[in-house]
Amino acid sequence: MDKANVADYLQSTRDVEGWFFPIDAYLFALIDTIQKDEGISGNLFEIGVHHGKTAIFLGRAAAAGETVGVCDVFGQQDLNVDRSGEGSLDLFTSNMRKHGGVPGNRLQIFSRRSDRLTTADTTTACRFFHIDGGHLRADVLSDLETAVAALGADGVVALDDPFNPNWPGVSEGLYEFMRVRPGALVPILIGGNKVFLTRAAAAGTYEKYWRRPEAWGQWIDSAAYRFEAREWMGRQVQTAIRRAWVDLDPLAAARDHLTSSGWKSRFLRRLLS
Ligand SMILES: C[S@@+](CC[C@H](N)C(=O)[O-])C[C@H]1O[C@@H](n2cnc3c(N)ncnc32)[C@H](O)[C@@H]1O
Protein backbone atom coordinates (compact mmCIF):
# COMPACT_ATOMS: atom_id res chain seq x y z
CA MET A 1 0.00 0.00 0.00
CA ASP A 2 1.32 3.43 -0.79
CA LYS A 3 0.40 6.73 0.85
CA ALA A 4 -2.26 7.50 -1.78
CA ASN A 5 -3.92 4.10 -1.16
CA VAL A 6 -4.09 4.80 2.57
CA ALA A 7 -5.46 8.31 2.00
CA ASP A 8 -8.12 6.84 -0.28
CA TYR A 9 -8.93 4.16 2.32
CA LEU A 10 -9.30 6.79 5.09
CA GLN A 11 -11.46 9.02 2.93
CA SER A 12 -13.75 6.35 1.49
CA THR A 13 -14.36 4.54 4.81
CA ARG A 14 -14.97 7.64 6.92
CA ASP A 15 -18.65 6.68 7.26
CA VAL A 16 -17.91 3.05 8.20
CA GLU A 17 -18.32 2.78 11.95
CA GLY A 18 -15.30 1.34 13.75
CA TRP A 19 -12.16 2.01 15.73
CA PHE A 20 -9.18 2.51 13.46
CA PHE A 21 -7.35 5.82 13.76
CA PRO A 22 -5.22 7.21 10.92
CA ILE A 23 -2.01 6.44 12.87
CA ASP A 24 -3.13 2.78 13.15
CA ALA A 25 -3.74 2.65 9.39
CA TYR A 26 -0.30 4.16 8.74
CA LEU A 27 1.39 1.60 11.00
CA PHE A 28 -0.50 -1.27 9.32
CA ALA A 29 0.70 0.16 5.99
CA LEU A 30 4.29 0.38 7.29
CA ILE A 31 4.25 -3.33 8.19
CA ASP A 32 2.56 -4.21 4.89
CA THR A 33 5.17 -2.25 2.92
CA ILE A 34 8.06 -3.93 4.74
CA GLN A 35 6.52 -7.35 4.12
CA LYS A 36 6.12 -6.65 0.42
CA ASP A 37 9.69 -5.27 0.17
CA GLU A 38 10.97 -8.38 1.93
CA GLY A 39 8.95 -10.75 -0.26
CA ILE A 40 6.91 -11.95 2.74
CA SER A 41 3.58 -13.28 1.54
CA GLY A 42 0.76 -15.14 3.27
CA ASN A 43 -2.81 -14.75 4.40
CA LEU A 44 -4.41 -12.01 6.48
CA PHE A 45 -6.76 -12.73 9.35
CA GLU A 46 -8.82 -10.68 11.77
CA ILE A 47 -10.63 -11.57 14.99
CA GLY A 48 -13.28 -8.93 15.79
CA VAL A 49 -14.82 -7.29 12.76
CA HIS A 50 -17.72 -5.06 13.93
CA HIS A 51 -18.74 -3.39 10.62
CA GLY A 52 -15.50 -4.12 8.78
CA LYS A 53 -13.46 -0.95 9.15
CA THR A 54 -10.12 -2.71 9.68
CA ALA A 55 -11.08 -5.76 7.59
CA ILE A 56 -11.54 -3.45 4.59
CA PHE A 57 -7.95 -2.29 5.08
CA LEU A 58 -6.76 -5.91 5.15
CA GLY A 59 -8.78 -6.61 2.01
CA ARG A 60 -7.08 -3.75 0.21
CA ALA A 61 -3.63 -4.84 1.43
CA ALA A 62 -4.06 -8.47 0.35
CA ALA A 63 -2.04 -9.35 -2.75
CA ALA A 64 -3.25 -11.71 -5.47
CA GLY A 65 -3.35 -15.24 -4.07
CA GLU A 66 -3.60 -14.12 -0.43
CA THR A 67 -6.81 -14.82 1.47
CA VAL A 68 -8.51 -12.63 4.07
CA GLY A 69 -10.17 -14.51 6.93
CA VAL A 70 -12.39 -12.86 9.53
CA CYS A 71 -14.04 -14.12 12.70
CA ASP A 72 -16.80 -12.47 14.72
CA VAL A 73 -19.78 -13.64 16.73
CA PHE A 74 -21.85 -11.24 14.58
CA GLY A 75 -25.57 -11.78 15.37
CA GLN A 76 -24.86 -13.96 18.41
CA GLN A 77 -24.12 -10.96 20.63
CA ASP A 78 -24.90 -12.97 23.78
CA LEU A 79 -21.44 -14.52 23.11
CA ASN A 80 -19.82 -11.05 23.09
CA VAL A 81 -19.29 -11.21 26.84
CA ASP A 82 -17.60 -7.84 27.42
CA ARG A 83 -19.75 -6.00 24.84
CA SER A 84 -16.75 -4.74 22.88
CA GLY A 85 -18.28 -3.48 19.64
CA GLU A 86 -21.26 -5.25 18.08
CA GLY A 87 -20.57 -7.25 14.96
CA SER A 88 -23.10 -7.21 12.12
CA LEU A 89 -22.71 -9.68 9.27
CA ASP A 90 -25.01 -7.66 6.98
CA LEU A 91 -23.14 -4.39 7.50
CA PHE A 92 -19.78 -6.15 7.25
CA THR A 93 -20.59 -7.89 3.96
CA SER A 94 -22.06 -4.78 2.38
CA ASN A 95 -19.13 -2.58 3.53
CA MET A 96 -16.67 -5.18 2.33
CA ARG A 97 -18.39 -5.45 -1.05
CA LYS A 98 -18.38 -1.68 -1.43
CA HIS A 99 -14.87 -0.91 -0.14
CA GLY A 100 -12.93 -4.12 0.49
CA GLY A 101 -11.26 -4.83 -2.83
CA VAL A 102 -10.96 -8.54 -2.20
CA PRO A 103 -12.96 -10.96 -4.37
CA GLY A 104 -15.47 -13.17 -2.56
CA ASN A 105 -13.48 -16.33 -3.25
CA ARG A 106 -10.54 -14.93 -1.27
CA LEU A 107 -12.68 -13.79 1.70
CA GLN A 108 -13.51 -16.33 4.39
CA ILE A 109 -16.01 -15.54 7.13
CA PHE A 110 -16.19 -17.47 10.41
CA SER A 111 -19.31 -16.58 12.42
CA ARG A 112 -18.41 -17.94 15.83
CA ARG A 113 -16.55 -17.21 19.04
CA SER A 114 -12.85 -16.93 18.27
CA ASP A 115 -11.93 -19.66 20.77
CA ARG A 116 -13.61 -22.10 18.34
CA LEU A 117 -11.18 -21.28 15.51
CA THR A 118 -8.81 -24.01 14.36
CA THR A 119 -5.77 -23.87 12.10
CA ALA A 120 -7.98 -25.34 9.37
CA ASP A 121 -9.82 -21.99 9.51
CA THR A 122 -6.94 -19.56 10.01
CA THR A 123 -4.36 -21.48 7.95
CA THR A 124 -0.81 -21.66 9.32
CA ALA A 125 0.55 -19.22 6.75
CA CYS A 126 -0.63 -15.82 7.91
CA ARG A 127 1.59 -12.82 7.31
CA PHE A 128 -0.71 -10.48 9.25
CA PHE A 129 -3.09 -11.35 12.10
CA HIS A 130 -5.16 -8.61 13.77
CA ILE A 131 -6.69 -9.33 17.20
CA ASP A 132 -9.63 -7.07 18.12
CA GLY A 133 -12.35 -9.42 19.39
CA GLY A 134 -13.21 -10.09 23.03
CA HIS A 135 -11.27 -7.74 25.32
CA LEU A 136 -11.23 -9.94 28.43
CA ARG A 137 -8.07 -11.65 29.70
CA ALA A 138 -9.19 -15.16 28.65
CA ASP A 139 -10.21 -14.03 25.15
CA VAL A 140 -6.93 -12.20 24.53
CA LEU A 141 -4.88 -15.13 25.82
CA SER A 142 -6.77 -17.56 23.61
CA ASP A 143 -6.62 -15.24 20.57
CA LEU A 144 -2.84 -14.81 20.94
CA GLU A 145 -2.48 -18.62 21.01
CA THR A 146 -4.64 -18.84 17.88
CA ALA A 147 -2.54 -16.16 16.19
CA VAL A 148 0.78 -17.87 16.97
CA ALA A 149 -0.52 -21.12 15.52
CA ALA A 150 -1.70 -19.27 12.41
CA LEU A 151 1.42 -17.22 11.80
CA GLY A 152 3.89 -17.95 9.03
CA ALA A 153 7.60 -17.74 9.84
CA ASP A 154 7.81 -13.96 9.30
CA GLY A 155 4.23 -12.97 10.09
CA VAL A 156 3.12 -10.14 12.37
CA VAL A 157 0.37 -10.05 15.00
CA ALA A 158 -1.30 -6.69 15.69
CA LEU A 159 -3.07 -6.53 19.05
CA ASP A 160 -5.65 -3.79 19.65
CA ASP A 161 -6.01 -1.81 22.89
CA PRO A 162 -3.01 -3.19 24.86
CA PHE A 163 -2.59 0.11 26.72
CA ASN A 164 -6.20 1.32 26.70
CA PRO A 165 -7.34 1.96 30.28
CA ASN A 166 -10.93 1.27 29.20
CA TRP A 167 -10.01 -2.36 28.47
CA PRO A 168 -7.52 -3.56 31.12
CA GLY A 169 -8.23 -7.20 30.24
CA VAL A 170 -6.21 -6.79 27.05
CA SER A 171 -2.97 -5.98 28.87
CA GLU A 172 -3.71 -8.71 31.41
CA GLY A 173 -4.13 -11.27 28.62
CA LEU A 174 -1.01 -10.07 26.81
CA TYR A 175 1.21 -10.24 29.93
CA GLU A 176 -0.21 -13.65 30.83
CA PHE A 177 0.58 -14.86 27.30
CA MET A 178 4.15 -13.55 27.59
CA ARG A 179 4.49 -15.38 30.92
CA VAL A 180 3.16 -18.78 29.81
CA ARG A 181 4.66 -18.70 26.28
CA PRO A 182 8.01 -16.97 26.80
CA GLY A 183 9.67 -16.07 23.52
CA ALA A 184 6.78 -17.25 21.32
CA LEU A 185 6.23 -13.64 20.22
CA VAL A 186 8.29 -10.51 20.78
CA PRO A 187 7.12 -6.89 20.40
CA ILE A 188 8.62 -4.96 17.48
CA LEU A 189 6.43 -1.86 17.27
CA ILE A 190 4.07 0.17 19.47
CA GLY A 191 1.86 2.96 18.22
CA GLY A 192 -1.66 4.32 17.94
CA ASN A 193 -3.90 1.82 19.66
CA LYS A 194 -1.83 -1.25 18.76
CA VAL A 195 1.19 -3.32 19.59
CA PHE A 196 2.83 -5.40 16.85
CA LEU A 197 4.56 -8.70 17.61
CA THR A 198 6.43 -11.32 15.64
CA ARG A 199 8.42 -14.51 16.17
CA ALA A 200 11.81 -13.80 17.78
CA ALA A 201 13.66 -15.09 14.72
CA ALA A 202 11.81 -12.63 12.46
CA ALA A 203 12.18 -9.51 14.62
CA GLY A 204 15.39 -8.35 12.90
CA THR A 205 13.69 -8.43 9.50
CA TYR A 206 11.44 -5.58 10.66
CA GLU A 207 13.71 -3.83 13.13
CA LYS A 208 16.37 -3.06 10.53
CA TYR A 209 13.86 -0.69 8.92
CA TRP A 210 13.62 1.40 12.10
CA ARG A 211 17.20 2.56 11.42
CA ARG A 212 16.16 3.85 7.99
CA PRO A 213 14.02 7.01 8.27
CA GLU A 214 13.36 6.91 4.54
CA ALA A 215 11.48 3.61 5.15
CA TRP A 216 9.13 4.84 7.89
CA GLY A 217 9.20 8.64 7.44
CA GLN A 218 6.22 8.78 5.09
CA TRP A 219 4.03 6.93 7.62
CA ILE A 220 4.90 8.83 10.80
CA ASP A 221 3.77 12.46 10.81
CA SER A 222 6.70 14.14 12.55
CA ALA A 223 4.54 17.11 13.60
CA ALA A 224 2.39 14.76 15.67
CA TYR A 225 4.77 11.88 16.58
CA ARG A 226 8.37 11.06 17.43
CA PHE A 227 9.52 7.60 16.34
CA GLU A 228 11.89 6.26 18.99
CA ALA A 229 12.73 3.09 20.88
CA ARG A 230 11.18 2.48 24.29
CA GLU A 231 12.33 -0.23 26.66
CA TRP A 232 9.55 -2.78 27.18
CA MET A 233 9.49 -6.51 27.91
CA GLY A 234 13.28 -6.56 28.03
CA ARG A 235 13.61 -5.16 24.51
CA GLN A 236 14.04 -1.85 22.77
CA VAL A 237 10.69 -1.50 20.99
CA GLN A 238 10.18 1.14 18.31
CA THR A 239 7.33 3.41 19.36
CA ALA A 240 5.31 6.15 17.70
CA ILE A 241 5.23 8.61 20.61
CA ARG A 242 2.59 11.32 20.59
CA ARG A 243 4.15 14.77 20.89
CA ALA A 244 1.12 15.92 22.90
CA TRP A 245 -1.27 13.70 24.77
CA VAL A 246 -4.27 14.15 22.50
CA ASP A 247 -6.84 14.04 25.30
CA LEU A 248 -5.18 17.15 26.72
CA ASP A 249 -5.21 18.89 23.36
CA PRO A 250 -8.48 17.88 21.69
CA LEU A 251 -8.30 20.52 18.97
CA ALA A 252 -4.89 19.23 17.86
CA ALA A 253 -6.28 15.69 17.98
CA ALA A 254 -9.22 16.72 15.81
CA ARG A 255 -6.88 18.42 13.31
CA ASP A 256 -4.71 15.27 13.32
CA HIS A 257 -7.64 13.12 12.29
CA LEU A 258 -8.79 15.40 9.46
CA THR A 259 -6.60 13.69 6.91
CA SER A 260 -8.40 14.34 3.66
CA SER A 261 -7.12 17.03 1.30
CA GLY A 262 -10.70 18.00 0.36
CA TRP A 263 -12.02 21.53 0.95
CA LYS A 264 -14.14 20.49 3.93
CA SER A 265 -11.13 19.08 5.80
CA ARG A 266 -8.99 22.08 4.86
CA PHE A 267 -11.72 24.44 6.07
CA LEU A 268 -12.19 22.58 9.37
CA ARG A 269 -8.43 22.35 9.95
CA ARG A 270 -8.19 26.13 9.53
CA LEU A 271 -11.21 26.63 11.82
CA LEU A 272 -9.61 24.47 14.54
CA SER A 273 -6.17 26.05 14.40
C1 LIG B 1 -13.97 -3.61 19.00
S1 LIG B 1 -14.97 -4.48 17.90
C2 LIG B 1 -13.95 -4.71 16.49
C3 LIG B 1 -13.63 -3.43 15.78
C4 LIG B 1 -13.16 -3.60 14.37
N1 LIG B 1 -11.89 -4.30 14.25
C5 LIG B 1 -13.09 -2.28 13.64
O1 LIG B 1 -12.82 -2.32 12.45
O2 LIG B 1 -13.30 -1.22 14.17
C6 LIG B 1 -15.01 -6.07 18.61
C7 LIG B 1 -15.76 -7.11 17.80
O3 LIG B 1 -15.45 -8.38 18.34
C8 LIG B 1 -16.61 -9.18 18.37
N2 LIG B 1 -16.40 -10.15 19.45
C9 LIG B 1 -16.46 -9.94 20.79
N3 LIG B 1 -16.11 -11.05 21.45
C10 LIG B 1 -15.80 -11.99 20.51
C11 LIG B 1 -15.36 -13.34 20.57
N4 LIG B 1 -15.15 -13.97 21.73
N5 LIG B 1 -15.15 -14.00 19.40
C12 LIG B 1 -15.36 -13.38 18.20
N6 LIG B 1 -15.78 -12.11 18.09
C13 LIG B 1 -15.98 -11.42 19.23
C14 LIG B 1 -17.77 -8.20 18.56
O4 LIG B 1 -18.98 -8.70 18.00
C15 LIG B 1 -17.27 -6.96 17.82
O5 LIG B 1 -17.74 -6.94 16.50
The ligand as an SDF file (V2000), in Angstrom:
LIG
                    3D

 27 29  0  0  0  0  0  0  0  0999 V2000
  -13.9690   -3.6110   19.0010 C   0  0  0  0  0  0  0  0  0  0  0  0
  -14.9650   -4.4810   17.9020 S   0  0  0  0  0  0  0  0  0  0  0  0
  -13.9490   -4.7090   16.4940 C   0  0  0  0  0  0  0  0  0  0  0  0
  -13.6300   -3.4340   15.7850 C   0  0  0  0  0  0  0  0  0  0  0  0
  -13.1590   -3.6020   14.3740 C   0  0  0  0  0  0  0  0  0  0  0  0
  -11.8900   -4.2980   14.2490 N   0  0  0  0  0  0  0  0  0  0  0  0
  -13.0880   -2.2810   13.6400 C   0  0  0  0  0  0  0  0  0  0  0  0
  -12.8230   -2.3220   12.4490 O   0  0  0  0  0  0  0  0  0  0  0  0
  -13.2960   -1.2160   14.1740 O   0  0  0  0  0  0  0  0  0  0  0  0
  -15.0110   -6.0720   18.6070 C   0  0  0  0  0  0  0  0  0  0  0  0
  -15.7630   -7.1060   17.8020 C   0  0  0  0  0  0  0  0  0  0  0  0
  -15.4490   -8.3790   18.3440 O   0  0  0  0  0  0  0  0  0  0  0  0
  -16.6140   -9.1800   18.3740 C   0  0  0  0  0  0  0  0  0  0  0  0
  -16.3990  -10.1490   19.4470 N   0  0  0  0  0  0  0  0  0  0  0  0
  -16.4580   -9.9420   20.7850 C   0  0  0  0  0  0  0  0  0  0  0  0
  -16.1120  -11.0510   21.4500 N   0  0  0  0  0  0  0  0  0  0  0  0
  -15.8010  -11.9950   20.5100 C   0  0  0  0  0  0  0  0  0  0  0  0
  -15.3640  -13.3410   20.5660 C   0  0  0  0  0  0  0  0  0  0  0  0
  -15.1510  -13.9720   21.7290 N   0  0  0  0  0  0  0  0  0  0  0  0
  -15.1500  -14.0000   19.3970 N   0  0  0  0  0  0  0  0  0  0  0  0
  -15.3620  -13.3840   18.1950 C   0  0  0  0  0  0  0  0  0  0  0  0
  -15.7790  -12.1070   18.0900 N   0  0  0  0  0  0  0  0  0  0  0  0
  -15.9840  -11.4150   19.2290 C   0  0  0  0  0  0  0  0  0  0  0  0
  -17.7750   -8.2020   18.5600 C   0  0  0  0  0  0  0  0  0  0  0  0
  -18.9830   -8.7020   18.0050 O   0  0  0  0  0  0  0  0  0  0  0  0
  -17.2700   -6.9600   17.8220 C   0  0  0  0  0  0  0  0  0  0  0  0
  -17.7360   -6.9380   16.4970 O   0  0  0  0  0  0  0  0  0  0  0  0
  1  2  1  0
  2  3  1  0
  2 10  1  0
  3  4  1  0
  4  5  1  0
  5  6  1  0
  5  7  1  0
  7  8  2  0
  7  9  1  0
 10 11  1  0
 11 12  1  0
 11 26  1  0
 12 13  1  0
 13 14  1  0
 13 24  1  0
 14 15  1  0
 14 23  1  0
 15 16  2  0
 16 17  1  0
 17 18  1  0
 17 23  2  0
 18 19  1  0
 18 20  2  0
 20 21  1  0
 21 22  2  0
 22 23  1  0
 24 25  1  0
 24 26  1  0
 26 27  1  0
M  CHG  2   2   1   9  -1
M  END
$$$$
